Amino acid sequence: MNEWQGLDDLLRSDPLDPGCDAALDLMDVYLELFLADAAPERRYPGVAAHLRGCPACEEDFRGLLAAVTGA
């Protein structure tokens, strides 16, 4: 990663993205909707935007999903 990569990432960020804290606060609700095939990205577009742009939170979501589903 060069010195411009961080700036490029910031400028490409989604304005709907609420950040890690807000996404994590809703992660359990988002997961329940996901498991129910209830389109969580429509109800919580900010969480969906955050999961697309934050590898750490996306990994947390996948880990919770695996823990719940046993996959």
N, C-alpha and C positions, 0 to 999 in steps of 0.2 A: 504494500500500500504506500503510495506516495503522499506528499503533503497536501495535494489537491483532492485526494480521494475522500477524506472526511468532509470537506466542503461540498463536493459533488453529492455525497450521500445526504447531507443536510438539505441541500436545495431540491433534491428529488423526493423528499419526505412527503407523505400524504397529509394534507391539512385536516383530514378526519381523525388522524392518529392521536389518541388521547395520552399516549405514553405508557410506560411499563406499569406504573402503580395503578392507574385506572383499569388497564387491561387485566391485570392480575386480580383486581377486586371483583371482576365479572367473569373470571375464567370458569368457575364452577357452573354458573348459569349458562354460559356460552357452550360448555361441554354438554350439559343436559339437553340443550336445544339441538346440538349437533347429533347426539345419539338418537334423538327422537326424529331426526330428519326434518326438523322444523325451520330450516333456513336461518340459522343464527346470524349470518352475515347481513340479512335484511333488517333484523331487529336491533342488532348491535354493529352497525357498519364501522364504527371506530375501532372496536376490538378486532374485526376482520382486517382492517387496514393495518393495525399494529402488528398482528400476527404475520402479515405478508412482509412487513418491513423489519421485524426484529427477530433475528435467528434464535436468540436466547429464549424469548417468550414462546416462539413457535415450537422450540424443543420442549419447553415445559408443558405446552398443550399436548404435544404428541406423547410425552411421558405419562401425563394424566390419562389420556385416551388409552394407552397401552395398559395402564394399571387397572382401569375400569373394565376393559374388554378382555383382558388377559392375552392380548395379542403381542 
